[in-house]
Amino acid sequence: MSGFDDPGAVAAYTEGPPRLVPGFADMQRMALLLLSENAPSDARILVLGAGGGLELKYFAERRPGWRFDGVDPSSAMLALARTMLGPEAERAALHEGLIDAAPDGPFDGACALLTLHFVPEEERRRTLQQIHRRLKPGAPFIAVHHSIPRQDAARLQWLSRYADFAASSGVDPQKARGAAGAISQNLPVLSPEEDEALLREAGFTDISLFYAAFTFRGWIARA
């Protein structure tokens, strides 16, 4: 059973990002502002990794004319997203699966927040290509995820800082260190240079870093 199928983990999910991701609320706000730069008032937005509903809820409450398609492989997390959305759920179509479950669009923008670090490199490359294919020319794509150097010493230092931040947010220090170790051992985390290269290979241009917070990096790119 994966963490995102564990009912207890799903129920506690919404507490995690604000405690583990430095500047989480401002990161969401920046993502919304970047998506909004050239989006029409009735924009259609693709959200990859929409389970839990945190960004869907944030975006929907602040852009009442937007419509959303959210994709996630976990039915339990999608159920949580529907609950989180409340009355805004009527503007969000939720699709269980990977990127192939998403409609063809074309979309006015897309995002993958705290998602792509779960996706192995080759599948990540294909996922980015499929996102690009679904976007209107010039439409923005926002990606935020773990992205740290490959070198062992630098990687361990950044993961130690991640654990220290989690502990300073009230997470039990031992659990924080365990989480950092799990990231190192279990997640296919790439370096910032590798992440940017994948975006270029998928066809994205105007790739710019807009967010950096310990182990996390965030980019805006154009289709």
Residue pairs with C-beta under 8 A, 6 or more apart in sequence:
2 74
3 9
4 10
4 13
4 51
4 73
4 74
4 76
4 77
5 74
5 76
7 76
10 52
10 74
10 76
10 77
10 80
11 80
13 52
13 77
13 80
14 52
14 54
14 80
14 84
17 24
17 54
17 114
18 24
18 25
18 169
19 166
19 169
19 170
19 171
20 162
20 165
20 166
20 169
20 171
20 179
21 27
21 114
21 213
21 216
22 165
22 213
22 214
22 216
23 211
23 213
27 113
27 144
27 211
27 213
27 216
27 218
28 54
28 55
28 58
28 113
29 58
30 210
30 211
30 218
31 55
31 111
31 113
31 142
31 144
31 218
32 58
32 59
32 62
32 63
34 140
34 142
34 210
34 220
35 43
35 45
35 59
35 109
35 111
35 140
35 142
36 63
37 140
38 138
38 139
38 140
39 45
39 66
39 108
39 109
39 140
40 108
41 65
41 66
42 65
42 66
42 67
43 63
43 65
43 66
43 67
43 108
43 109
44 66
44 67
44 68
44 69
44 105
44 106
44 107
44 108
45 59
45 66
45 67
45 68
45 69
45 107
45 108
45 109
45 110
45 111
46 68
46 69
46 71
46 102
46 105
46 107
46 109
46 110
46 111
46 131
46 134
46 135
47 55
47 56
47 59
47 68
47 69
47 70
47 71
47 110
47 111
47 112
48 71
48 99
48 102
48 110
48 111
48 112
48 115
48 116
48 127
48 131
49 71
49 72
49 112
49 113
49 114
49 115
49 116
49 118
50 56
50 68
50 70
50 71
50 72
50 78
50 81
50 92
50 94
51 70
51 72
51 73
51 74
51 76
51 77
51 78
51 80
51 81
52 77
52 80
52 81
52 84
53 70
53 80
53 81
53 82
53 83
53 84
53 85
54 84
54 113
55 111
55 113
56 68
56 70
56 81
56 84
56 85
56 88
56 92
57 84
57 85
57 86
57 88
59 66
59 68
60 66
60 68
60 85
60 88
60 91
60 92
61 88
66 91
67 91
67 92
67 93
68 91
68 92
68 93
69 92
69 93
69 94
69 95
69 102
69 103
69 107
70 78
70 81
70 92
70 93
70 94
70 95
71 94
71 95
71 97
71 98
71 99
71 101
71 102
72 78
72 81
72 94
72 95
72 96
73 96
73 97
73 98
74 96
75 96
78 94
78 96
81 92
81 94
82 89
82 94
85 92
93 103
95 101
95 102
95 103
98 127
99 126
99 127
99 130
99 131
100 130
102 130
102 134
103 134
104 133
104 134
105 134
105 135
105 136
106 134
106 135
106 136
106 139
107 134
107 135
107 136
107 139
108 135
108 136
108 139
109 135
109 139
109 140
109 141
109 142
110 131
110 134
110 135
110 139
110 140
110 141
110 142
111 141
111 142
111 143
111 144
112 131
112 141
112 142
112 143
112 144
112 145
113 142
113 143
113 144
113 145
114 144
114 145
114 216
115 145
116 124
116 127
116 143
116 145
116 195
117 145
117 146
117 147
117 183
117 187
117 188
117 189
118 187
118 188
119 127
119 188
120 188
121 188
121 190
121 194
121 198
124 188
124 190
124 198
125 198
125 201
125 202
128 198
128 199
128 201
128 202
128 204
129 201
129 202
129 203
131 141
131 202
132 141
132 202
132 203
132 204
132 223
135 141
135 223
136 223
137 223
138 222
138 223
139 222
139 223
140 220
140 221
140 222
140 223
141 199
141 204
141 220
141 221
141 222
141 223
142 218
142 219
142 220
143 195
143 199
143 218
143 219
143 221
144 211
144 216
144 217
144 218
144 219
145 195
145 216
145 217
146 183
146 187
146 189
146 215
146 216
146 217
147 189
147 190
147 191
147 192
147 195
147 215
147 216
147 217
148 154
148 155
148 158
148 159
148 189
148 191
148 192
148 215
149 155
149 158
149 191
149 192
150 191
150 194
155 184
156 184
158 214
158 215
159 180
159 181
159 183
159 184
159 215
160 180
161 214
161 215
162 176
162 179
162 180
162 183
162 214
162 215
163 173
163 176
163 177
163 179
163 180
164 176
165 214
166 175
166 176
166 179
166 180
167 173
167 176
171 179
183 189
183 215
189 215
190 198
192 209
192 217
195 217
195 219
196 207
196 219
199 207
199 219
199 221
200 207
203 223
204 221
204 222
204 223
205 221
205 222
206 220
206 221
206 222
207 219
207 220
207 221
208 219
208 220
208 221
209 217
209 218
209 219
210 218
210 219
210 220
211 217
211 218
212 218
